[in-house]
Amino acid sequence: MFSIGNDELAKCKPLGDLIYCNRCRKRHFIRYGEKVLPDGTKKLDKLLAHVKCDDAKSFLVGMNYKKVNNP
């Protein structure tokens, strides 16, 4: 379970295009999800940011353009 308040999120650092992974010690491109619109088309949604580490696991790294779990 993960929870974060709006006041905590406001204090977090901004998110860039790459992030240093503290699990594998490599840099990963940040990925975002897609929002499905009522007409069926998809639009990039940058509310949640994640990375794929070792091509198997996905880890949450950001919310609303802010880092949430990487110091």
mmCIF file of the N, C-alpha and C atoms, coordinates in Angstrom:
data_MODEL
# 
_entry.id   MODEL 
# 
loop_
_atom_site.group_PDB 
_atom_site.id 
_atom_site.type_symbol 
_atom_site.label_atom_id 
_atom_site.label_alt_id 
_atom_site.label_comp_id 
_atom_site.label_asym_id 
_atom_site.label_entity_id 
_atom_site.label_seq_id 
_atom_site.pdbx_PDB_ins_code 
_atom_site.Cartn_x 
_atom_site.Cartn_y 
_atom_site.Cartn_z 
_atom_site.occupancy 
_atom_site.B_iso_or_equiv 
_atom_site.pdbx_formal_charge 
_atom_site.auth_seq_id 
_atom_site.auth_comp_id 
_atom_site.auth_asym_id 
_atom_site.auth_atom_id 
_atom_site.pdbx_PDB_model_num 
ATOM 1   N N  . MET A 1 1  ? 0.847   -1.166 0.000   1.00 0.00 ? 1  MET A N  1 
ATOM 2   C CA . MET A 1 1  ? 0.000   0.000  0.000   1.00 0.00 ? 1  MET A CA 1 
ATOM 3   C C  . MET A 1 1  ? 0.897   1.236  0.000   1.00 0.00 ? 1  MET A C  1 
ATOM 4   N N  . PHE A 1 2  ? 0.483   2.239  -0.727  1.00 0.00 ? 2  PHE A N  1 
ATOM 5   C CA . PHE A 1 2  ? 1.235   3.487  -0.819  1.00 0.00 ? 2  PHE A CA 1 
ATOM 6   C C  . PHE A 1 2  ? 0.260   4.639  -0.691  1.00 0.00 ? 2  PHE A C  1 
ATOM 7   N N  . SER A 1 3  ? 0.589   5.584  0.156   1.00 0.00 ? 3  SER A N  1 
ATOM 8   C CA . SER A 1 3  ? -0.248  6.781  0.258   1.00 0.00 ? 3  SER A CA 1 
ATOM 9   C C  . SER A 1 3  ? 0.649   7.995  0.444   1.00 0.00 ? 3  SER A C  1 
ATOM 10  N N  . ILE A 1 4  ? 0.183   9.131  -0.090  1.00 0.00 ? 4  ILE A N  1 
ATOM 11  C CA . ILE A 1 4  ? 0.925   10.382 0.028   1.00 0.00 ? 4  ILE A CA 1 
ATOM 12  C C  . ILE A 1 4  ? -0.087  11.520 0.029   1.00 0.00 ? 4  ILE A C  1 
ATOM 13  N N  . GLY A 1 5  ? 0.124   12.484 0.884   1.00 0.00 ? 5  GLY A N  1 
ATOM 14  C CA . GLY A 1 5  ? -0.776  13.627 0.964   1.00 0.00 ? 5  GLY A CA 1 
ATOM 15  C C  . GLY A 1 5  ? -0.390  14.716 -0.013  1.00 0.00 ? 5  GLY A C  1 
ATOM 16  N N  . ASN A 1 6  ? -1.314  15.619 -0.282  1.00 0.00 ? 6  ASN A N  1 
ATOM 17  C CA . ASN A 1 6  ? -1.044  16.727 -1.202  1.00 0.00 ? 6  ASN A CA 1 
ATOM 18  C C  . ASN A 1 6  ? 0.083   17.612 -0.690  1.00 0.00 ? 6  ASN A C  1 
ATOM 19  N N  . ASP A 1 7  ? 0.152   17.807 0.629   1.00 0.00 ? 7  ASP A N  1 
ATOM 20  C CA . ASP A 1 7  ? 1.220   18.636 1.191   1.00 0.00 ? 7  ASP A CA 1 
ATOM 21  C C  . ASP A 1 7  ? 2.581   17.957 1.044   1.00 0.00 ? 7  ASP A C  1 
ATOM 22  N N  . GLU A 1 8  ? 2.622   16.628 1.169   1.00 0.00 ? 8  GLU A N  1 
ATOM 23  C CA . GLU A 1 8  ? 3.868   15.884 0.971   1.00 0.00 ? 8  GLU A CA 1 
ATOM 24  C C  . GLU A 1 8  ? 4.293   15.914 -0.494  1.00 0.00 ? 8  GLU A C  1 
ATOM 25  N N  . LEU A 1 9  ? 3.336   15.766 -1.388  1.00 0.00 ? 9  LEU A N  1 
ATOM 26  C CA . LEU A 1 9  ? 3.624   15.783 -2.822  1.00 0.00 ? 9  LEU A CA 1 
ATOM 27  C C  . LEU A 1 9  ? 4.159   17.140 -3.265  1.00 0.00 ? 9  LEU A C  1 
ATOM 28  N N  . ALA A 1 10 ? 3.637   18.197 -2.689  1.00 0.00 ? 10 ALA A N  1 
ATOM 29  C CA . ALA A 1 10 ? 4.101   19.543 -3.038  1.00 0.00 ? 10 ALA A CA 1 
ATOM 30  C C  . ALA A 1 10 ? 5.571   19.746 -2.670  1.00 0.00 ? 10 ALA A C  1 
ATOM 31  N N  . LYS A 1 11 ? 6.063   19.036 -1.660  1.00 0.00 ? 11 LYS A N  1 
ATOM 32  C CA . LYS A 1 11 ? 7.453   19.158 -1.216  1.00 0.00 ? 11 LYS A CA 1 
ATOM 33  C C  . LYS A 1 11 ? 8.421   18.292 -2.020  1.00 0.00 ? 11 LYS A C  1 
ATOM 34  N N  . CYS A 1 12 ? 7.916   17.371 -2.824  1.00 0.00 ? 12 CYS A N  1 
ATOM 35  C CA . CYS A 1 12 ? 8.769   16.465 -3.603  1.00 0.00 ? 12 CYS A CA 1 
ATOM 36  C C  . CYS A 1 12 ? 9.459   17.200 -4.753  1.00 0.00 ? 12 CYS A C  1 
ATOM 37  N N  . LYS A 1 13 ? 10.586  16.637 -5.196  1.00 0.00 ? 13 LYS A N  1 
ATOM 38  C CA . LYS A 1 13 ? 11.351  17.216 -6.297  1.00 0.00 ? 13 LYS A CA 1 
ATOM 39  C C  . LYS A 1 13 ? 10.644  16.970 -7.626  1.00 0.00 ? 13 LYS A C  1 
ATOM 40  N N  . PRO A 1 14 ? 10.859  17.848 -8.624  1.00 0.00 ? 14 PRO A N  1 
ATOM 41  C CA . PRO A 1 14 ? 10.255  17.643 -9.951  1.00 0.00 ? 14 PRO A CA 1 
ATOM 42  C C  . PRO A 1 14 ? 10.835  16.407 -10.641 1.00 0.00 ? 14 PRO A C  1 
ATOM 43  N N  . LEU A 1 15 ? 10.057  15.847 -11.517 1.00 0.00 ? 15 LEU A N  1 
ATOM 44  C CA . LEU A 1 15 ? 10.422  14.640 -12.250 1.00 0.00 ? 15 LEU A CA 1 
ATOM 45  C C  . LEU A 1 15 ? 10.969  15.016 -13.620 1.00 0.00 ? 15 LEU A C  1 
ATOM 46  N N  . GLY A 1 16 ? 12.057  14.379 -14.040 1.00 0.00 ? 16 GLY A N  1 
ATOM 47  C CA . GLY A 1 16 ? 12.638  14.624 -15.356 1.00 0.00 ? 16 GLY A CA 1 
ATOM 48  C C  . GLY A 1 16 ? 12.259  13.527 -16.340 1.00 0.00 ? 16 GLY A C  1 
ATOM 49  N N  . ASP A 1 17 ? 13.095  13.329 -17.370 1.00 0.00 ? 17 ASP A N  1 
ATOM 50  C CA . ASP A 1 17 ? 12.839  12.279 -18.363 1.00 0.00 ? 17 ASP A CA 1 
ATOM 51  C C  . ASP A 1 17 ? 13.467  10.947 -17.981 1.00 0.00 ? 17 ASP A C  1 
ATOM 52  N N  . LEU A 1 18 ? 14.556  10.994 -17.224 1.00 0.00 ? 18 LEU A N  1 
ATOM 53  C CA . LEU A 1 18 ? 15.260  9.795  -16.773 1.00 0.00 ? 18 LEU A CA 1 
ATOM 54  C C  . LEU A 1 18 ? 15.331  9.809  -15.258 1.00 0.00 ? 18 LEU A C  1 
ATOM 55  N N  . ILE A 1 19 ? 15.468  8.611  -14.697 1.00 0.00 ? 19 ILE A N  1 
ATOM 56  C CA . ILE A 1 19 ? 15.616  8.517  -13.249 1.00 0.00 ? 19 ILE A CA 1 
ATOM 57  C C  . ILE A 1 19 ? 16.639  7.434  -12.928 1.00 0.00 ? 19 ILE A C  1 
ATOM 58  N N  . TYR A 1 20 ? 17.412  7.671  -11.892 1.00 0.00 ? 20 TYR A N  1 
ATOM 59  C CA . TYR A 1 20 ? 18.408  6.714  -11.431 1.00 0.00 ? 20 TYR A CA 1 
ATOM 60  C C  . TYR A 1 20 ? 17.703  5.670  -10.569 1.00 0.00 ? 20 TYR A C  1 
ATOM 61  N N  . CYS A 1 21 ? 17.852  4.398  -10.911 1.00 0.00 ? 21 CYS A N  1 
ATOM 62  C CA . CYS A 1 21 ? 17.180  3.310  -10.215 1.00 0.00 ? 21 CYS A CA 1 
ATOM 63  C C  . CYS A 1 21 ? 18.042  2.854  -9.040  1.00 0.00 ? 21 CYS A C  1 
ATOM 64  N N  . ASN A 1 22 ? 17.479  2.888  -7.843  1.00 0.00 ? 22 ASN A N  1 
ATOM 65  C CA . ASN A 1 22 ? 18.238  2.442  -6.688  1.00 0.00 ? 22 ASN A CA 1 
ATOM 66  C C  . ASN A 1 22 ? 18.170  0.934  -6.495  1.00 0.00 ? 22 ASN A C  1 
ATOM 67  N N  . ARG A 1 23 ? 17.519  0.224  -7.410  1.00 0.00 ? 23 ARG A N  1 
ATOM 68  C CA . ARG A 1 23 ? 17.481  -1.237 -7.360  1.00 0.00 ? 23 ARG A CA 1 
ATOM 69  C C  . ARG A 1 23 ? 18.588  -1.864 -8.199  1.00 0.00 ? 23 ARG A C  1 
ATOM 70  N N  . CYS A 1 24 ? 18.750  -1.388 -9.442  1.00 0.00 ? 24 CYS A N  1 
ATOM 71  C CA . CYS A 1 24 ? 19.752  -1.981 -10.344 1.00 0.00 ? 24 CYS A CA 1 
ATOM 72  C C  . CYS A 1 24 ? 20.928  -1.049 -10.624 1.00 0.00 ? 24 CYS A C  1 
ATOM 73  N N  . ARG A 1 25 ? 20.872  0.188  -10.106 1.00 0.00 ? 25 ARG A N  1 
ATOM 74  C CA . ARG A 1 25 ? 21.932  1.190  -10.265 1.00 0.00 ? 25 ARG A CA 1 
ATOM 75  C C  . ARG A 1 25 ? 22.112  1.669  -11.704 1.00 0.00 ? 25 ARG A C  1 
ATOM 76  N N  . LYS A 1 26 ? 21.052  1.592  -12.501 1.00 0.00 ? 26 LYS A N  1 
ATOM 77  C CA . LYS A 1 26 ? 21.081  2.085  -13.878 1.00 0.00 ? 26 LYS A CA 1 
ATOM 78  C C  . LYS A 1 26 ? 20.071  3.216  -14.004 1.00 0.00 ? 26 LYS A C  1 
ATOM 79  N N  . ARG A 1 27 ? 20.134  3.929  -15.143 1.00 0.00 ? 27 ARG A N  1 
ATOM 80  C CA . ARG A 1 27 ? 19.161  4.992  -15.421 1.00 0.00 ? 27 ARG A CA 1 
ATOM 81  C C  . ARG A 1 27 ? 18.060  4.410  -16.310 1.00 0.00 ? 27 ARG A C  1 
ATOM 82  N N  . HIS A 1 28 ? 16.834  4.796  -16.034 1.00 0.00 ? 28 HIS A N  1 
ATOM 83  C CA . HIS A 1 28 ? 15.685  4.313  -16.799 1.00 0.00 ? 28 HIS A CA 1 
ATOM 84  C C  . HIS A 1 28 ? 14.879  5.505  -17.316 1.00 0.00 ? 28 HIS A C  1 
ATOM 85  N N  . PHE A 1 29 ? 14.298  5.332  -18.491 1.00 0.00 ? 29 PHE A N  1 
ATOM 86  C CA . PHE A 1 29 ? 13.350  6.322  -19.006 1.00 0.00 ? 29 PHE A CA 1 
ATOM 87  C C  . PHE A 1 29 ? 12.052  6.206  -18.225 1.00 0.00 ? 29 PHE A C  1 
ATOM 88  N N  . ILE A 1 30 ? 11.456  7.330  -17.936 1.00 0.00 ? 30 ILE A N  1 
ATOM 89  C CA . ILE A 1 30 ? 10.193  7.347  -17.213 1.00 0.00 ? 30 ILE A CA 1 
ATOM 90  C C  . ILE A 1 30 ? 9.066   7.113  -18.204 1.00 0.00 ? 30 ILE A C  1 
ATOM 91  N N  . ARG A 1 31 ? 8.132   6.251  -17.831 1.00 0.00 ? 31 ARG A N  1 
ATOM 92  C CA . ARG A 1 31 ? 6.995   5.907  -18.676 1.00 0.00 ? 31 ARG A CA 1 
ATOM 93  C C  . ARG A 1 31 ? 5.709   6.389  -18.010 1.00 0.00 ? 31 ARG A C  1 
ATOM 94  N N  . TYR A 1 32 ? 4.712   6.610  -18.838 1.00 0.00 ? 32 TYR A N  1 
ATOM 95  C CA . TYR A 1 32 ? 3.425   7.078  -18.349 1.00 0.00 ? 32 TYR A CA 1 
ATOM 96  C C  . TYR A 1 32 ? 2.323   6.207  -18.926 1.00 0.00 ? 32 TYR A C  1 
ATOM 97  N N  . GLY A 1 33 ? 1.171   6.238  -18.291 1.00 0.00 ? 33 GLY A N  1 
ATOM 98  C CA . GLY A 1 33 ? 0.026   5.474  -18.759 1.00 0.00 ? 33 GLY A CA 1 
ATOM 99  C C  . GLY A 1 33 ? -0.768  6.241  -19.795 1.00 0.00 ? 33 GLY A C  1 
ATOM 100 N N  . GLU A 1 34 ? -1.853  5.611  -20.217 1.00 0.00 ? 34 GLU A N  1 
ATOM 101 C CA . GLU A 1 34 ? -2.754  6.232  -21.175 1.00 0.00 ? 34 GLU A CA 1 
ATOM 102 C C  . GLU A 1 34 ? -4.153  6.281  -20.594 1.00 0.00 ? 34 GLU A C  1 
ATOM 103 N N  . LYS A 1 35 ? -4.854  7.326  -20.914 1.00 0.00 ? 35 LYS A N  1 
ATOM 104 C CA . LYS A 1 35 ? -6.249  7.478  -20.500 1.00 0.00 ? 35 LYS A CA 1 
ATOM 105 C C  . LYS A 1 35 ? -7.124  7.186  -21.710 1.00 0.00 ? 35 LYS A C  1 
ATOM 106 N N  . VAL A 1 36 ? -8.110  6.326  -21.533 1.00 0.00 ? 36 VAL A N  1 
ATOM 107 C CA . VAL A 1 36 ? -9.027  6.002  -22.625 1.00 0.00 ? 36 VAL A CA 1 
ATOM 108 C C  . VAL A 1 36 ? -10.194 6.979  -22.565 1.00 0.00 ? 36 VAL A C  1 
ATOM 109 N N  . LEU A 1 37 ? -10.355 7.724  -23.634 1.00 0.00 ? 37 LEU A N  1 
ATOM 110 C CA . LEU A 1 37 ? -11.425 8.724  -23.723 1.00 0.00 ? 37 LEU A CA 1 
ATOM 111 C C  . LEU A 1 37 ? -12.752 8.054  -24.091 1.00 0.00 ? 37 LEU A C  1 
ATOM 112 N N  . PRO A 1 38 ? -13.888 8.723  -23.872 1.00 0.00 ? 38 PRO A N  1 
ATOM 113 C CA . PRO A 1 38 ? -15.202 8.126  -24.165 1.00 0.00 ? 38 PRO A CA 1 
ATOM 114 C C  . PRO A 1 38 ? -15.356 7.642  -25.603 1.00 0.00 ? 38 PRO A C  1 
ATOM 115 N N  . ASP A 1 39 ? -14.665 8.279  -26.567 1.00 0.00 ? 39 ASP A N  1 
ATOM 116 C CA . ASP A 1 39 ? -14.789 7.837  -27.963 1.00 0.00 ? 39 ASP A CA 1 
ATOM 117 C C  . ASP A 1 39 ? -13.854 6.669  -28.289 1.00 0.00 ? 39 ASP A C  1 
ATOM 118 N N  . GLY A 1 40 ? -13.117 6.171  -27.294 1.00 0.00 ? 40 GLY A N  1 
ATOM 119 C CA . GLY A 1 40 ? -12.251 5.008  -27.492 1.00 0.00 ? 40 GLY A CA 1 
ATOM 120 C C  . GLY A 1 40 ? -10.806 5.338  -27.818 1.00 0.00 ? 40 GLY A C  1 
ATOM 121 N N  . THR A 1 41 ? -10.506 6.591  -28.095 1.00 0.00 ? 41 THR A N  1 
ATOM 122 C CA . THR A 1 41 ? -9.119  6.972  -28.365 1.00 0.00 ? 41 THR A CA 1 
ATOM 123 C C  . THR A 1 41 ? -8.332  7.050  -27.063 1.00 0.00 ? 41 THR A C  1 
ATOM 124 N N  . LYS A 1 42 ? -7.019  6.945  -27.187 1.00 0.00 ? 42 LYS A N  1 
ATOM 125 C CA . LYS A 1 42 ? -6.155  6.983  -26.015 1.00 0.00 ? 42 LYS A CA 1 
ATOM 126 C C  . LYS A 1 42 ? -5.337  8.265  -26.006 1.00 0.00 ? 42 LYS A C  1 
ATOM 127 N N  . LYS A 1 43 ? -5.120  8.785  -24.808 1.00 0.00 ? 43 LYS A N  1 
ATOM 128 C CA . LYS A 1 43 ? -4.370  10.016 -24.631 1.00 0.00 ? 43 LYS A CA 1 
ATOM 129 C C  . LYS A 1 43 ? -3.352  9.786  -23.521 1.00 0.00 ? 43 LYS A C  1 
ATOM 130 N N  . LEU A 1 44 ? -2.138  10.297 -23.703 1.00 0.00 ? 44 LEU A N  1 
ATOM 131 C CA . LEU A 1 44 ? -1.103  10.173 -22.686 1.00 0.00 ? 44 LEU A CA 1 
ATOM 132 C C  . LEU A 1 44 ? -1.569  10.832 -21.398 1.00 0.00 ? 44 LEU A C  1 
ATOM 133 N N  . ASP A 1 45 ? -1.432  10.120 -20.283 1.00 0.00 ? 45 ASP A N  1 
ATOM 134 C CA . ASP A 1 45 ? -1.848  10.638 -18.989 1.00 0.00 ? 45 ASP A CA 1 
ATOM 135 C C  . ASP A 1 45 ? -0.647  10.621 -18.055 1.00 0.00 ? 45 ASP A C  1 
ATOM 136 N N  . LYS A 1 46 ? -0.197  11.792 -17.641 1.00 0.00 ? 46 LYS A N  1 
ATOM 137 C CA . LYS A 1 46 ? 1.020   11.890 -16.850 1.00 0.00 ? 46 LYS A CA 1 
ATOM 138 C C  . LYS A 1 46 ? 0.761   11.985 -15.341 1.00 0.00 ? 46 LYS A C  1 
ATOM 139 N N  . LEU A 1 47 ? -0.387  11.492 -14.890 1.00 0.00 ? 47 LEU A N  1 
ATOM 140 C CA . LEU A 1 47 ? -0.673  11.505 -13.464 1.00 0.00 ? 47 LEU A CA 1 
ATOM 141 C C  . LEU A 1 47 ? 0.261   10.549 -12.711 1.00 0.00 ? 47 LEU A C  1 
ATOM 142 N N  . LEU A 1 48 ? 0.427   9.326  -13.209 1.00 0.00 ? 48 LEU A N  1 
ATOM 143 C CA . LEU A 1 48 ? 1.308   8.350  -12.586 1.00 0.00 ? 48 LEU A CA 1 
ATOM 144 C C  . LEU A 1 48 ? 2.493   8.055  -13.500 1.00 0.00 ? 48 LEU A C  1 
ATOM 145 N N  . ALA A 1 49 ? 3.694   8.059  -12.925 1.00 0.00 ? 49 ALA A N  1 
ATOM 146 C CA . ALA A 1 49 ? 4.916   7.778  -13.675 1.00 0.00 ? 49 ALA A CA 1 
ATOM 147 C C  . ALA A 1 49 ? 5.531   6.497  -13.135 1.00 0.00 ? 49 ALA A C  1 
ATOM 148 N N  . HIS A 1 50 ? 6.034   5.654  -14.042 1.00 0.00 ? 50 HIS A N  1 
ATOM 149 C CA . HIS A 1 50 ? 6.665   4.412  -13.614 1.00 0.00 ? 50 HIS A CA 1 
ATOM 150 C C  . HIS A 1 50 ? 7.875   4.112  -14.481 1.00 0.00 ? 50 HIS A C  1 
ATOM 151 N N  . VAL A 1 51 ? 8.702   3.170  -14.025 1.00 0.00 ? 51 VAL A N  1 
ATOM 152 C CA . VAL A 1 51 ? 9.838   2.692  -14.807 1.00 0.00 ? 51 VAL A CA 1 
ATOM 153 C C  . VAL A 1 51 ? 9.763   1.179  -14.887 1.00 0.00 ? 51 VAL A C  1 
ATOM 154 N N  . LYS A 1 52 ? 10.321  0.639  -15.950 1.00 0.00 ? 52 LYS A N  1 
ATOM 155 C CA . LYS A 1 52 ? 10.467  -0.803 -16.107 1.00 0.00 ? 52 LYS A CA 1 
ATOM 156 C C  . LYS A 1 52 ? 11.901  -1.148 -15.749 1.00 0.00 ? 52 LYS A C  1 
ATOM 157 N N  . CYS A 1 53 ? 12.089  -1.951 -14.737 1.00 0.00 ? 53 CYS A N  1 
ATOM 158 C CA . CYS A 1 53 ? 13.418  -2.364 -14.310 1.00 0.00 ? 53 CYS A CA 1 
ATOM 159 C C  . CYS A 1 53 ? 13.615  -3.827 -14.674 1.00 0.00 ? 53 CYS A C  1 
ATOM 160 N N  . ASP A 1 54 ? 14.693  -4.108 -15.359 1.00 0.00 ? 54 ASP A N  1 
ATOM 161 C CA . ASP A 1 54 ? 15.025  -5.474 -15.805 1.00 0.00 ? 54 ASP A CA 1 
ATOM 162 C C  . ASP A 1 54 ? 13.953  -6.071 -16.715 1.00 0.00 ? 54 ASP A C  1 
ATOM 163 N N  . ASP A 1 55 ? 13.235  -5.236 -17.439 1.00 0.00 ? 55 ASP A N  1 
ATOM 164 C CA . ASP A 1 55 ? 12.193  -5.650 -18.393 1.00 0.00 ? 55 ASP A CA 1 
ATOM 165 C C  . ASP A 1 55 ? 11.139  -6.569 -17.799 1.00 0.00 ? 55 ASP A C  1 
ATOM 166 N N  . ALA A 1 56 ? 11.046  -6.618 -16.472 1.00 0.00 ? 56 ALA A N  1 
ATOM 167 C CA . ALA A 1 56 ? 10.063  -7.506 -15.864 1.00 0.00 ? 56 ALA A CA 1 
ATOM 168 C C  . ALA A 1 56 ? 9.179   -6.789 -14.850 1.00 0.00 ? 56 ALA A C  1 
ATOM 169 N N  . LYS A 1 57 ? 9.761   -5.902 -14.090 1.00 0.00 ? 57 LYS A N  1 
ATOM 170 C CA . LYS A 1 57 ? 9.006   -5.268 -13.021 1.00 0.00 ? 57 LYS A CA 1 
ATOM 171 C C  . LYS A 1 57 ? 8.805   -3.788 -13.308 1.00 0.00 ? 57 LYS A C  1 
ATOM 172 N N  . SER A 1 58 ? 7.657   -3.298 -12.912 1.00 0.00 ? 58 SER A N  1 
ATOM 173 C CA . SER A 1 58 ? 7.338   -1.888 -13.073 1.00 0.00 ? 58 SER A CA 1 
ATOM 174 C C  . SER A 1 58 ? 7.233   -1.261 -11.691 1.00 0.00 ? 58 SER A C  1 
ATOM 175 N N  . PHE A 1 59 ? 7.880   -0.105 -11.507 1.00 0.00 ? 59 PHE A N  1 
ATOM 176 C CA . PHE A 1 59 ? 7.898   0.551  -10.209 1.00 0.00 ? 59 PHE A CA 1 
ATOM 177 C C  . PHE A 1 59 ? 7.387   1.988  -10.337 1.00 0.00 ? 59 PHE A C  1 
ATOM 178 N N  . LEU A 1 60 ? 6.544   2.387  -9.407  1.00 0.00 ? 60 LEU A N  1 
ATOM 179 C CA . LEU A 1 60 ? 6.038   3.747  -9.358  1.00 0.00 ? 60 LEU A CA 1 
ATOM 180 C C  . LEU A 1 60 ? 7.163   4.685  -8.940  1.00 0.00 ? 60 LEU A C  1 
ATOM 181 N N  . VAL A 1 61 ? 7.371   5.760  -9.700  1.00 0.00 ? 61 VAL A N  1 
ATOM 182 C CA . VAL A 1 61 ? 8.423   6.728  -9.363  1.00 0.00 ? 61 VAL A CA 1 
ATOM 183 C C  . VAL A 1 61 ? 7.902   8.152  -9.250  1.00 0.00 ? 61 VAL A C  1 
ATOM 184 N N  . GLY A 1 62 ? 6.689   8.414  -9.722  1.00 0.00 ? 62 GLY A N  1 
ATOM 185 C CA . GLY A 1 62 ? 6.203   9.784  -9.669  1.00 0.00 ? 62 GLY A CA 1 
ATOM 186 C C  . GLY A 1 62 ? 4.703   9.908  -9.765  1.00 0.00 ? 62 GLY A C  1 
ATOM 187 N N  . MET A 1 63 ? 4.238   11.052 -9.262  1.00 0.00 ? 63 MET A N  1 
ATOM 188 C CA . MET A 1 63 ? 2.827   11.415 -9.366  1.00 0.00 ? 63 MET A CA 1 
ATOM 189 C C  . MET A 1 63 ? 2.751   12.895 -9.686  1.00 0.00 ? 63 MET A C  1 
ATOM 190 N N  . ASN A 1 64 ? 1.969   13.228 -10.686 1.00 0.00 ? 64 ASN A N  1 
ATOM 191 C CA . ASN A 1 64 ? 1.734   14.622 -11.044 1.00 0.00 ? 64 ASN A CA 1 
ATOM 192 C C  . ASN A 1 64 ? 3.047   15.403 -11.219 1.00 0.00 ? 64 ASN A C  1 
ATOM 193 N N  . TYR A 1 65 ? 3.984   14.828 -11.971 1.00 0.00 ? 65 TYR A N  1 
ATOM 194 C CA . TYR A 1 65 ? 5.287   15.422 -12.302 1.00 0.00 ? 65 TYR A CA 1 
ATOM 195 C C  . TYR A 1 65 ? 6.234   15.569 -11.108 1.00 0.00 ? 65 TYR A C  1 
ATOM 196 N N  . LYS A 1 66 ? 6.018   14.826 -10.021 1.00 0.00 ? 66 LYS A N  1 
ATOM 197 C CA . LYS A 1 66 ? 6.881   14.897 -8.831  1.00 0.00 ? 66 LYS A CA 1 
ATOM 198 C C  . LYS A 1 66 ? 7.432   13.523 -8.515  1.00 0.00 ? 66 LYS A C  1 
ATOM 199 N N  . LYS A 1 67 ? 8.705   13.438 -8.063  1.00 0.00 ? 67 LYS A N  1 
ATOM 200 C CA . LYS A 1 67 ? 9.300   12.181 -7.615  1.00 0.00 ? 67 LYS A CA 1 
ATOM 201 C C  . LYS A 1 67 ? 8.671   11.778 -6.297  1.00 0.00 ? 67 LYS A C  1 
ATOM 202 N N  . VAL A 1 68 ? 8.317   10.504 -6.173  1.00 0.00 ? 68 VAL A N  1 
ATOM 203 C CA . VAL A 1 68 ? 7.700   10.075 -4.922  1.00 0.00 ? 68 VAL A CA 1 
ATOM 204 C C  . VAL A 1 68 ? 8.502   9.032  -4.158  1.00 0.00 ? 68 VAL A C  1 
ATOM 205 N N  . ASN A 1 69 ? 9.425   8.329  -4.814  1.00 0.00 ? 69 ASN A N  1 
ATOM 206 C CA . ASN A 1 69 ? 10.127  7.301  -4.060  1.00 0.00 ? 69 ASN A CA 1 
ATOM 207 C C  . ASN A 1 69 ? 11.644  7.257  -4.329  1.00 0.00 ? 69 ASN A C  1 
ATOM 208 N N  . ASN A 1 70 ? 12.162  8.208  -5.018  1.00 0.00 ? 70 ASN A N  1 
ATOM 209 C CA . ASN A 1 70 ? 13.601  8.256  -5.254  1.00 0.00 ? 70 ASN A CA 1 
ATOM 210 C C  . ASN A 1 70 ? 14.163  9.523  -4.637  1.00 0.00 ? 70 ASN A C  1 
ATOM 211 N N  . PRO A 1 71 ? 15.009  9.386  -3.622  1.00 0.00 ? 71 PRO A N  1 
ATOM 212 C CA . PRO A 1 71 ? 15.558  10.596 -2.985  1.00 0.00 ? 71 PRO A CA 1 
ATOM 213 C C  . PRO A 1 71 ? 16.485  11.362 -3.900  1.00 0.00 ? 71 PRO A C  1 
# 
